[in-house]
Structure formats: structure tokens, C-alpha cells
Amino acid sequence: MKKDELLDHARQYYDKDQILKLKRAITFATAAHAGQKRLSGEPYIIHPIITADTLISWGMDIDSVIAGILHDTVEDTDVTLEQIDAQFGHNVAMLVDGVTKVSIASSGLKNIDTYLPKTKDNLSKLLIAVGQDVRVIMIKLADRLHNLSTLKYLSHEKQIKVALESLEVFGPMADKLGMGYVRMQIEELAFSYIYPQEFKKTKNLMKKRLGKSTRKLGKIRIEVEEALNRHNINAEINGRVKSIYSLHKKLAKVNGNIDDIYDLMALRIIVDNKNDCYIVLGILHSLYKPMINRIKDYISSPKTNGYQSLHTTVITPSEQIVEFQIRTQKMHEFAERGLAASFHYHDQKTSKDYTDNNISSSLPENMKWITQLQEVVEKLKDGDEISKNQLYIDLFGNRIFVHSPKGDIYDLPEGALPLDFAYLVHSDIARNAYGFRVNNKIHAFDKPLHNGDIVEVITKRSAQPNQAWRQLVTTTTARNKLQGQLRQSNVAVLINNATNIIRRKQKNK
């Protein structure tokens, strides 16, 4: 891709002043990278241009696109952050700094156990980069996608390193941000380098099956289109093929029997509104026999990364098994682009939240883990130690949603305990936690919560944190708040003891 193609793409989304700023950034980066070449032999500037173009296609704001152009200048050239700040503003400089820190923090990866740096300094850099502004990770994802597409020019050892990091860290991160299509691209490319034989085997298996399925699915599509037209439902129908890596993982669960995988191909139906989603579901079930245990309502109960859709698997009169996904255009856009879609950067670029870079206040509920991450950053700055395993759970572990009795939603890592919920709600509520009710039943302190639970904290003024609670919290946030309360309690005990000693002395005089 050339810079003129990038600018033509950008003109569709940004105003004249923003385009001028982008032009300056391209000129600046081209000069900084002058004489540098990629291992492919291409001029180095091609890489940041493609990174920036990807960010445009995701609908990112102009500062993110410019940071994409400049993201390697500080690490790979003589350019300083101060120069970037002076030329392009504080926000761009901060984003470039964040991307540089993520690159440095992950540079020593050999396997997932060594990914999260052991030194507090590097750990802080990684956390700050992710927690301070989520756009840093989105720029890094765009950067990583292009690097994966050019892995063939690297040594075998380097290929495995980059692919493994991508599969185990950046793929899950894209998933946490709801960016399903990006996750699939990362996994597909990384899988082909880490397990080339398995990749070829799975790809060939899929190719054989798809030939037959595609023809049969075409007939089903026509039947469904005709039925929706009869009911005056405006809909777009297209096919979805399971990714090779997803198929590989699923085959491992069914002893390699592809006949047990019903969602190899699916028909996706995109409609105008949520009510139409349920109407379409009813129409499909009137046409075909539904497999009741495979009906999933991710609209009323979204996945933890925000994904919404209705899923149903049906058996046709010819005994073909077909999966359907039903969603609105907005749900589809979020399923493909995730957080980039939910921010609507171009609409928000003049808002106070946006200009102040207070992006966390605009995060959807399923992204509040980013805000919690910022609390961890502050603790690290204060000198607190956090275990590598705990950080892995907080950053990359599966998430659950639980509800308060009032209906408020709280995001926790899988395996979280009731005290984790209490500390997430408020430190003072947790301090006086006497017991818990989950789904209107008494629930033990050491019993994990599950997705969809309704959790009530029973408080009592006489209840106070104690050392045993250390074993009853799993999140970094809860552990830090508990430690602070225990320190306060110890100080209070010392003061009380000192006061009693003084009183006794005065009484004996």
C-alpha cells in the first residue's frame, strides 16, 4: 500500500484539518524510517502505513491513526517522544509511548508463563499501556496483524515466538475487546506457523466438507428468504464459515469426528431491529425442527465480551443440520469490530470525554475490566506487589457477569468469590460483609460465583475484615482493598493498645 492510497481511504472519514495532520505524520515517519527496510525488502514505511489503514477500517479516531503511522519511530529511530508531543500533540505521544511499552514488555516471550514480565518495572509498563488507554492495544493489534502476514520472511525461531505470543496473548485480548473478526485473523495466521501439519490437515478436512455443505445450504437460504419475504421481514442473509483454528479446537472436544460439529457453516440473518430477531427465530422454527438444547439467546444474556445474537440449530426435512445466527446490523457491527464499533469515535471526537482522553467513562459494561486495570496500575505505582498468575487471570482469564439485587451488572473473572463482588461494589460494604445470598439462597464465602448470579451482600456493623479473608478473594482489586483495610485495622489496634496503656499509667499515678 502507498501513502496516496492511505490518504484516499482516510478522506472518506476525516475532515481537511485531520487529513493535513495525517499527511504531516506520514512525511515525518517517512523521514524517520529513511533507509530502513523490512526483511521482505520493502521500505519500512510500508508497515506503519498498512497499520494505519487497518485502524481506519476499524473506525478509529484520527489520533489513533496518526499514532499507527508513528508507532515504531521511538523504538526504531532517533525520534523522541518530546518531538512527537511537540509536532502532533500529547494524545498521539501518549499512544505511541503505550505501544512502545507493550512491545518492550512482550519482547522476551518464549511461552505464556514468561510473557508477563517478572520485574515490577516492566509489569507496570504493560499494565499502564493496557489500562491507561485501550486504543494502545487496538493499535498494537493492527500492528500485529501485518507482522503476522509477513512472518514468512523471519527465521523459524522468530516465527514461533511471534505466532505463540499472538495466539496466547493478542488473540484473547482481541476477544476480550469483542473484536471477533480480528481474533479469527490472528488465530488463523498464528496457528499455521505453530502447528503447520495440524493446520493443513484441518484445512483439507474443512475443504472436503464445505463443497457438499455449500450446495445444500444454498437451497436452505432460498427457502428462508422466501419465508421472510412472506412475513415482510427486511433481512440480509449470508454464510459464515468456522475458522480453521476454531474447528481444530472443536475437533479435539469430539475426538476428531467432524460429523459431531454442527456449526461448521452457518447462515447469518441480519435484520432491522431486536423484535425482528425473535420473529425470525419463530419463522425458522416453523420451517424446520429446532434442536432445543442448541438454542442460545445471547441478546437478552450477552456473552461476557458483549457479543449479542440469537443462535439456533435446526434439522431440515432432508435431515440436514443447519445453524442460524440472527442479529441486528448494530449487533453484527459489534461482533465484527467490537470496542471500535461501540466507541463510535467519529461521533465522539468533539465530546469532553474524548478530548480529555477520559475514555474509560464511555466504556460499555462488558469493558469495565479496563477501568479495574487502572486501579491495579495505581497500586503498582504505590509499590504493591502483584503475582504473575493473578495478573494473568485479571488480564486474560474468562469473565462472568453477576447482578446486584437492583439489577446492576458487575464484571468479574471466572472463579471469583462473593467477597470479590463485595469489594467491586464498594469497599465499605465489603468491610462489613457478614454473609451472602446468591439467587435468594445463603451462599458460602468460599463458593465461586457463576455467570448470571444475583448476589446480595448481608452486612453487619460488627463484622470486620480479618486475615482469613486473604484466602477468600481472587481479584487484584479485592486483594488490594482488603490489604489496605487490614493495615488500617492493625493501626487501629496499635492505637487502641497504646491508649489503654496510657490510661492505666494515669490511673496508677
C-alpha positions, 0 to 999 in steps of 0.5 A, spaced: 500 500 500 502 507 498 501 513 502 496 516 496 492 510 497 492 511 505 490 518 504 484 516 499 481 511 504 482 516 510 478 522 506 472 518 506 472 519 514 476 525 516 475 532 515 481 537 511 484 539 518 485 531 520 487 529 513 493 535 513 495 532 520 495 525 517 499 527 511 504 531 516 505 524 520 506 520 514 512 525 511 515 525 518 515 517 519 517 517 512 523 521 514 524 517 520 524 510 517 529 513 511 533 507 509 530 502 513 527 496 510 523 490 512 526 483 511 521 482 505 525 488 502 520 493 502 521 500 505 519 500 512 514 505 511 510 500 508 508 497 515 506 503 519 502 505 513 498 498 512 497 499 520 494 505 519 489 503 514 487 497 518 485 502 524 481 506 519 477 500 517 476 499 524 473 506 525 478 509 529 479 516 531 484 520 527 489 520 533 489 513 533 491 513 526 496 518 526 499 514 532 499 507 527 503 511 522 508 513 528 508 507 532 515 504 531 519 511 530 521 511 538 523 504 538 526 504 531 529 511 530 532 517 533 525 520 534 523 522 541 517 522 544 518 530 546 518 531 538 512 527 537 508 531 543 511 537 540 509 536 532 502 532 533 500 533 540 500 529 547 494 524 545 498 521 539 505 521 544 501 518 549 499 512 544 505 511 541 509 511 548 503 505 550 505 501 544 512 502 545 511 499 552 507 493 550 512 491 545 518 492 550 514 488 555 512 482 550 519 482 547 522 476 551 516 471 550 518 464 549 511 461 552 505 464 556 508 463 563 514 468 561 510 473 557 508 477 563 514 480 565 517 478 572 520 485 574 515 490 577 518 495 572 516 492 566 509 489 569 507 496 570 509 498 563 504 493 560 499 494 565 499 502 564 499 501 556 493 496 557 489 500 562 491 507 561 488 507 554 485 501 550 486 504 543 494 502 545 492 495 544 487 496 538 493 499 535 498 494 537 493 489 534 493 492 527 500 492 528 500 485 529 496 483 524 501 485 518 507 482 522 503 476 522 502 476 514 509 477 513 512 472 518 514 468 512 520 472 511 523 471 519 527 465 521 523 459 524 525 461 531 522 468 530 516 465 527 514 461 533 515 466 538 511 471 534 505 466 532 505 463 540 505 470 543 499 472 538 495 466 539 496 466 547 496 473 548 493 478 542 488 473 540 484 473 547 485 480 548 482 481 541 476 477 544 476 480 550 475 487 546 469 483 542 473 484 536 471 477 533 473 478 526 480 480 528 481 474 533 479 469 527 485 473 523 490 472 528 488 465 530 488 463 523 495 466 521 498 464 528 496 457 528 499 455 521 506 457 523 505 453 530 502 447 528 503 447 520 501 439 519 495 440 524 493 446 520 493 443 513 490 437 515 484 441 518 484 445 512 483 439 507 478 436 512 474 443 512 475 443 504 472 436 503 466 438 507 464 445 505 463 443 497 457 438 499 455 443 505 455 449 500 450 446 495 445 444 500 445 450 504 444 454 498 437 451 497 436 452 505 437 460 504 432 460 498 427 457 502 428 462 508 428 468 504 422 466 501 419 465 508 421 472 510 419 475 504 412 472 506 412 475 513 415 482 510 421 481 514 427 486 511 433 481 512 440 480 509 442 473 509 449 470 508 454 464 510 459 464 515 464 459 515 468 456 522 475 458 522 480 453 521 483 454 528 476 454 531 474 447 528 481 444 530 479 446 537 472 443 536 475 437 533 479 435 539 472 436 544 469 430 539 475 426 538 476 428 531 469 426 528 467 432 524 460 429 523 459 431 531 460 439 529 454 442 527 456 449 526 461 448 521 457 453 516 452 457 518 447 462 515 447 469 518 440 473 518 441 480 519 435 484 520 432 491 522 431 491 529 431 486 536 423 484 535 425 482 528 430 477 531 425 473 535 420 473 529 425 470 525 427 465 530 419 463 530 419 463 522 425 458 522 422 454 527 416 453 523 420 451 517 424 446 520 425 442 527 429 446 532 434 442 536 432 445 543 438 444 547 442 448 541 438 454 542 442 460 545 439 467 546 445 471 547 441 478 546 437 478 552 444 474 556 450 477 552 456 473 552 461 476 557 465 480 551 458 483 549 457 479 543 449 479 542 445 474 537 440 469 537 443 462 535 439 456 533 440 449 530 435 446 526 434 439 522 431 440 515 426 435 512 432 432 508 435 431 515 440 436 514 443 440 520 443 447 519 445 453 524 442 460 524 445 466 527 440 472 527 442 479 529 441 486 528 446 490 523 448 494 530 449 487 533 453 484 527 457 491 527 459 489 534 461 482 533 465 484 527 469 490 530 467 490 537 470 496 542 471 500 535 464 499 533 461 501 540 466 507 541 463 510 535 469 515 535 467 519 529 461 521 533 465 522 539 471 526 537 468 533 539 465 530 546 469 532 553 470 525 554 474 524 548 478 530 548 480 529 555 482 522 553 477 520 559 475 514 555 474 509 560 467 513 562 464 511 555 466 504 556 460 499 555 459 494 561 462 488 558 469 493 558 469 495 565 475 490 566 479 496 563 477 501 568 479 495 574 486 495 570 487 502 572 486 501 579 491 495 579 496 500 575 495 505 581 497 500 586 503 498 582 505 505 582 504 505 590 509 499 590 504 493 591 506 487 589 502 483 584 503 475 582 504 473 575 498 468 575 493 473 578 495 478 573 494 473 568 487 471 570 485 479 571 488 480 564 486 474 560 482 469 564 474 468 562 469 473 565 462 472 568 457 477 569 453 477 576 447 482 578 446 486 584 439 485 587 437 492 583 439 489 577 446 492 576 451 488 572 458 487 575 464 484 571 468 479 574 473 473 572 471 466 572 472 463 579 471 469 583 468 469 590 462 473 593 467 477 597 470 479 590 463 482 588 463 485 595 469 489 594 467 491 586 461 494 589 464 498 594 469 497 599 465 499 605 460 494 604 465 489 603 468 491 610 462 489 613 460 483 609 457 478 614 454 473 609 451 472 602 445 470 598 446 468 591 439 467 587 435 468 594 439 462 597 445 463 603 451 462 599 458 460 602 464 465 602 468 460 599 463 458 593 465 461 586 460 465 583 457 463 576 455 467 570 448 470 571 448 470 579 444 475 583 448 476 589 446 480 595 451 482 600 448 481 608 452 486 612 453 487 619 456 493 623 460 488 627 463 484 622 470 486 620 475 484 615 480 479 618 486 475 615 482 469 613 479 473 608 486 473 604 484 466 602 477 468 600 478 473 594 481 472 587 481 479 584 487 484 584 482 489 586 479 485 592 486 483 594 488 490 594 482 493 598 482 488 603 490 489 604 489 496 605 483 495 610 487 490 614 493 495 615 488 500 617 485 495 622 492 493 625 493 501 626 487 501 629 489 496 634 496 499 635 492 505 637 487 502 641 493 498 645 497 504 646 491 508 649 489 503 654 496 503 656 496 510 657 490 510 661 492 505 666 499 509 667 494 515 669 490 511 673 496 508 677 499 515 678 
